[in-house]
């Protein structure tokens, strides 16, 4: 089974002082490593996202019946976190804007969420595969700006989720593989890589696009969406 969690940490209508109070109430529920990271984060909105990621990590552990306070966290590849004492449990975290997401599965998994905005064609030409940025250029002339922007962020989340499931990060350049949006999403590698059968689960949210990439069959998929006030 694959569990996918979303948490909106925007706290609309809260003053900065009230947001700080929420953070103070959340800190005891976070893993010690997350508490340390929180103390090193300067901006209030970034601290809320960090705390939200910590809460979703605790939800991942609770779902697996693991004591969050005692678990060890290791890092490999491009700082991809894992649980050395529970190698059968795979998870990943991502956040953008005021939305945080986490995924947990019994196989390697990666996720990415991005707040929608304007497509940056300079980024597309520099980092995307040629076939991908050509799709975007077609929409610049034969489509609409909205279609181009939506495709840009869809491609970005697809590609980021691949980098995160492999743990390669920037060591695997974005332009050596091509993702082909569709049902199902397909992927083509330009360099010889170990054989994998990746499954993509895309989830558009109001103002955001997100994607989960799983190495294999995701099995049954469970979704959870909550707002921060609901879990304080």
Long-range contacts (C-beta under 8 A, 24 or more apart in sequence): 1-105, 1-106, 1-219, 1-220, 1-221, 1-222, 2-103, 2-104, 2-105, 2-109, 2-201, 2-212, 2-214, 2-218, 2-219, 2-220, 2-221, 2-222, 3-60, 3-63, 3-103, 3-104, 3-105, 3-221, 3-222, 3-224, 4-101, 4-102, 4-103, 4-111, 4-201, 4-203, 4-212, 4-221, 4-222, 4-223, 4-224, 5-56, 5-59, 5-60, 5-101, 5-102, 5-103, 5-104, 5-223, 5-224, 5-225, 5-226, 6-99, 6-100, 6-101, 6-113, 6-205, 6-210, 6-223, 6-224, 6-225, 6-226, 7-52, 7-55, 7-56, 7-99, 7-100, 7-101, 7-225, 7-226, 7-227, 7-228, 7-231, 8-98, 8-99, 8-100, 8-225, 8-226, 8-227, 8-228, 9-48, 9-49, 9-51, 9-52, 9-98, 9-99, 9-100, 9-228, 10-98, 10-227, 10-228, 11-48, 11-228, 11-229, 16-44, 19-44, 19-48, 20-44, 22-48, 22-228, 22-229, 22-232, 23-47, 23-48, 23-51, 25-232, 26-51, 26-54, 26-55, 26-232, 27-51, 29-54, 29-55, 29-58, 29-68, 30-54, 30-55, 30-58, 31-57, 31-58, 31-68, 31-69, 31-71, 31-73, 32-69, 33-73, 45-98, 48-98, 48-228, 49-95, 49-98, 49-100, 52-95, 52-100, 52-228, 53-93, 53-95, 53-100, 53-102, 55-231, 56-93, 56-100, 56-101, 56-102, 57-91, 57-93, 57-102, 59-102, 59-224, 60-89, 60-91, 60-102, 60-104, 63-104, 64-89, 64-104, 76-167, 77-166, 77-167, 77-168, 77-169, 77-171, 78-163, 78-167, 78-168, 78-169, 78-170, 78-171, 79-169, 80-110, 80-164, 80-167, 80-169, 92-164, 92-165, 94-160, 94-164, 94-210, 96-208, 97-207, 97-208, 99-205, 99-208, 99-210, 101-210, 103-212, 105-214, 105-218, 105-219, 106-219, 107-214, 107-215, 107-216, 108-165, 108-166, 108-167, 108-214, 108-215, 109-165, 109-212, 109-213, 109-214, 109-215, 110-160, 110-161, 110-162, 110-163, 110-164, 110-165, 110-166, 110-212, 110-213, 111-161, 111-164, 111-210, 111-211, 111-212, 111-213, 112-156, 112-157, 112-160, 112-161, 112-164, 112-210, 112-211, 113-157, 113-205, 113-208, 113-209, 113-210, 113-211, 114-153, 114-156, 114-157, 114-160, 114-208, 114-209, 114-210, 115-207, 115-208, 116-149, 116-150, 116-153, 116-207, 116-208, 116-209, 117-149, 117-153, 118-145, 118-149, 119-148, 119-149, 119-151, 119-152, 119-153, 120-152, 124-152, 124-155, 127-173, 127-174, 127-175, 128-155, 128-159, 128-174, 128-175, 129-174, 129-175, 129-176, 129-177, 129-178, 129-179, 129-190, 130-175, 131-178, 131-180, 132-178, 132-179, 150-209, 151-181, 153-209, 154-181, 154-202, 154-209, 154-211, 155-179, 155-181, 157-202, 157-209, 157-210, 157-211, 158-185, 158-200, 158-202, 158-211, 158-213, 160-211, 161-200, 161-211, 161-212, 161-213, 162-187, 162-198, 162-213, 164-213, 165-198, 165-213, 165-214, 165-215
